[in-house]
Amino acid sequence: MTDIPDLLKQYKQVTDEMAADGILSQALTLHELLDKLLNKLSAPYEARLNELTSTITSQVLRLGQSVLSPHADASYTSGYTRRSWDSDKLEGYAMAHPEVLAFKKETHVAPRVKIKVH
């Protein structure tokens, strides 16, 4: 497994290069063209950022915890199951009326990673 802090350092370097090249400030001064301009100017960086993001994300998900470095942080959020009903009230009711369990819906929310550059 590649060293995650080193990958975060590379991620930070690419975003710093974008800023040094004036890409972000150019885009912010042109509000009506922001999306188009940013996409055009950041295109050369996107492949590398996507590659780093994918690698960092997969490694942090395998690790199962956040990784902090001087350059950037990869915050881990664990997955969970989301229920679409008031579990406390309806599960109590379902003990006396088990037929309502057919209407119970659970959705698994996968773990995720958020990268934040300092």
Number of C-alpha atoms within 10 A of each C-alpha: 5 9 9 20 18 14 18 25 16 17 23 21 15 17 17 13 12 17 13 11 12 12 16 17 13 15 19 14 10 13 10 10 12 15 12 11 18 17 14 12 17 15 12 11 14 14 11 14 18 12 12 18 19 13 16 25 20 14 17 22 20 9 11 16 15 15 18 15 15 11 17 21 21 24 19 19 16 13 11 12 11 11 12 11 13 9 12 8 9 14 16 11 13 14 11 9 11 11 9 13 13 8 9 13 11 12 10 10 11 11 13 16 23 14 19 14 16 9
